[in-house]
């Protein structure tokens, strides 16, 4: 949020998020999926949101269950696209 007030922090945040998106794009490719930036961004956003919830309102168990569910959803999507 501070990056909205500081150009230097914005550049740092953009670089950090771009590196995370790059890792997510590589992961998509490893699973035989297209290197689609929108898909990478939505998966990363889900994980990023879960991290925020873990440090604010949710228990470790709730977050773990949510990450497991996200994995199941992604596995289903991979099966549908590849299968």
NORFENUR-V766834 format. One record per pair of residues at least 24 apart in sequence whose ideal C-beta (glycine too) atoms are under 10 Angstrom apart, sorted by the first residue. I is the first residue (numbers start at 1). GAP is how many residues later the second one is. Records with the same first field share a line. If there is no record, write none. Layout:
I: GAP, GAP
This chain:
17: 24, 27, 28, 31
20: 24, 27, 28
27: 47
28: 46, 50
31: 43, 44, 46, 47, 50, 51
32: 46, 49, 50
33: 41, 44, 45, 48, 49
34: 47
39: 35, 38
43: 27, 30, 31, 34
46: 24, 27, 28
